[in-house]
Amino acid sequence: MADFVLQGQLRSDLGKNASRRLRRDKKVPAVVYGRGKDGVTLTVEETDLLKALKSHSSLLDLTVDGEARKVIVKELTTHPVKGTFQHVDFYEVAMDRVVETTTTLYIVGEEEREQDGGIMNLVLRQLDISCLPGNIPEYVQIDVSGLVIGDTLHVSDLNLPEGVEVLTDAAEVVLSITDPALLEEPEEEEEADEMEEPALVGEDEEEEEEE
């Protein structure tokens, strides 16, 4: 898998106001750091960052001031309402050192699965893994071709590429096939035809006075 090339520009103006101006100009404030290295503040183009994320390349070539760095996205902050990028942390990796990161889970074999009307529920979308940077998979497949209603897949059932260690709990549920009948809401019990009407306050007293 080819690494995605991302251009970064060194940043000298810091602070919230400066960050707001950058975002208005479609630039994303960022920092790149690594083992034993000081952090460097920079910016990347919003459109370029979006392309990098859509490329599903876990390992990126980040060029800053003419220097190419092998990095992974360590943390990405987005606006809670607009969903726009607010800040991104890049972690510079050494190709001979194991790193901890995440990879996407991707469903395959859905068309080959028995058409039993079962509803597929994807519970887990990402997997925490540990491996050398060059072994980071673009995604891990979830093969559902042989699953039927009532089946459940756990992390321990996944086939990981050689050299990749899973960090997510092996017992965690990844996906299940549910009978749609179990998802239907139970019918409300029919109310009794005759219901006792509650006595009005003071009703007994008024009857006694009339007698």
C-alpha positions in Angstrom: 0.0 0.0 0.0 1.5 3.3 -1.1 1.8 6.0 1.6 -0.2 9.2 1.0 1.9 12.3 0.6 0.8 15.3 2.7 2.3 18.8 2.7 2.7 20.7 5.9 3.7 24.3 6.5 5.5 25.5 9.6 3.4 27.7 11.8 4.7 30.6 13.9 1.4 32.4 14.9 -0.1 30.5 17.9 -3.2 31.0 20.0 -7.0 30.6 19.6 -7.5 33.7 17.4 -4.7 32.6 15.0 -6.2 29.1 14.9 -9.6 30.5 14.0 -8.1 32.5 11.2 -6.4 29.4 9.9 -9.6 27.4 9.9 -11.4 30.2 8.0 -8.7 29.9 5.4 -9.4 26.1 5.1 -6.2 25.2 7.0 -6.0 22.8 9.9 -3.7 23.5 12.9 -1.5 20.6 13.6 1.5 19.3 15.5 4.0 16.5 14.7 6.0 14.8 17.4 7.9 11.6 17.9 9.9 9.5 20.2 12.7 11.7 21.7 11.7 14.6 19.4 10.2 18.0 20.2 6.8 18.8 18.8 6.6 21.0 15.8 3.6 23.2 15.1 2.3 23.4 11.5 -0.7 23.5 9.3 -2.1 21.3 6.6 -4.7 22.0 3.9 -8.1 20.9 5.0 -8.8 19.3 1.5 -5.5 17.5 1.6 -6.1 16.1 5.1 -9.6 14.9 3.9 -8.0 13.1 0.9 -5.4 11.5 3.2 -8.1 10.1 5.5 -10.2 8.9 2.6 -7.2 7.1 1.1 -7.2 4.8 4.2 -3.4 5.0 4.3 -2.5 4.6 7.9 1.1 5.6 7.2 1.5 9.1 5.7 4.5 10.9 4.2 4.4 14.3 5.8 6.7 16.9 4.3 7.6 19.8 6.5 10.1 22.5 5.4 11.6 20.1 2.8 11.9 17.2 5.3 9.9 14.1 4.8 8.6 12.3 7.8 6.8 9.0 8.2 3.8 9.7 10.4 0.4 8.3 11.6 -2.6 10.3 12.7 -2.5 10.0 16.5 -5.5 12.2 17.3 -8.0 14.1 15.2 -10.3 16.7 16.8 -13.5 17.8 14.9 -16.1 20.4 15.6 -19.0 18.8 17.7 -21.7 20.4 15.5 -20.2 21.2 12.1 -17.9 18.2 11.9 -15.0 20.3 10.5 -11.4 19.5 11.4 -10.2 21.5 14.4 -6.8 20.0 15.1 -4.7 17.0 14.2 -1.8 15.4 16.0 0.8 13.5 13.8 3.1 11.0 15.4 6.5 10.4 13.6 7.4 6.7 13.6 10.5 4.8 13.1 10.1 2.0 10.7 11.9 -0.5 12.9 9.8 0.2 16.1 6.4 -1.2 16.9 3.6 1.3 17.2 0.1 1.2 18.6 -2.7 2.4 16.3 -6.1 1.6 14.9 -7.4 0.1 11.7 -10.8 0.0 10.1 -13.0 -3.2 10.0 -14.5 -3.9 6.6 -17.3 -6.3 5.9 -16.9 -8.8 3.0 -19.0 -11.8 1.8 -22.4 -10.2 2.4 -23.7 -11.2 -1.0 -22.7 -14.8 -0.4 -24.4 -15.0 2.9 -27.6 -17.1 3.2 -30.7 -15.0 2.5 -32.4 -15.8 5.7 -33.8 -12.3 6.4 -31.3 -11.8 9.3 -30.3 -8.3 10.1 -26.6 -7.6 10.3 -25.5 -5.5 13.3 -22.0 -4.1 13.2 -21.0 -3.3 16.7 -17.3 -2.6 16.3 -15.9 -0.4 13.5 -12.3 0.0 14.5 -9.7 -2.3 15.9 -6.8 -1.4 18.2 -3.6 -3.0 17.0 0.2 -3.1 17.5 2.7 -3.7 14.7 5.6 -2.3 12.8 4.6 0.8 10.7 5.1 -1.0 7.5 2.7 -3.7 8.5 -0.2 -1.4 9.4 -3.2 -2.9 7.4 -5.5 -0.6 5.4 -8.4 -2.6 7.0 -9.2 -5.9 8.6 -11.9 -8.0 6.8 -15.0 -9.4 8.5 -16.1 -12.3 6.5 -19.9 -12.8 6.9 -20.4 -15.3 4.1 -21.1 -18.3 6.3 -23.1 -16.5 9.0 -26.8 -17.2 9.8 -29.3 -15.8 12.2 -28.1 -16.1 15.7 -24.4 -16.1 14.9 -22.0 -13.6 16.6 -18.5 -12.8 15.7 -16.0 -11.7 18.4 -12.6 -10.1 18.0 -11.0 -13.5 18.6 -12.7 -14.7 15.4 -10.9 -12.2 13.1 -8.1 -13.1 10.9 -5.3 -10.6 11.2 -2.4 -10.2 8.8 1.0 -11.6 9.8 2.9 -9.4 12.2 -0.2 -7.6 13.5 -1.2 -8.0 17.2 -4.7 -7.1 18.3 -5.0 -5.0 21.4 -8.8 -4.8 21.6 -10.4 -7.3 24.1 -10.7 -10.7 22.3 -14.2 -11.2 23.8 -15.6 -8.0 22.5 -18.5 -8.5 20.0 -17.7 -7.3 16.4 -20.9 -8.3 14.6 -24.1 -10.3 15.0 -26.9 -11.6 12.8 -30.3 -10.9 14.4 -33.7 -12.3 13.7 -35.9 -9.3 12.7 -38.8 -10.9 14.6 -36.9 -10.3 17.8 -36.6 -6.6 17.1 -40.4 -6.1 16.7 -42.1 -4.3 19.6 -44.5 -6.5 21.5 -48.2 -5.6 21.0 -49.7 -3.7 23.8 -52.1 -5.7 25.9 -55.7 -4.9 25.1 -57.4 -2.9 27.8 -60.3 -4.4 29.7 -63.7 -3.5 28.2 -65.0 -2.4 31.5 -63.0 -0.4 33.9 -64.0 0.9 37.3 -64.3 4.6 37.4 -62.5 6.3 40.2 -64.8 7.8 42.8 -65.0 11.5 42.7 -63.8 13.4 45.7 -66.7 14.2 48.0 -69.1 11.9 46.1 -69.9 9.7 49.1 -70.5 12.8 51.3 -73.0 14.3 48.8 -75.0 11.0 48.6 -75.2 10.8 52.4 -76.5 14.4 52.6 -79.2 13.6 50.0 -80.4 10.7 52.1 
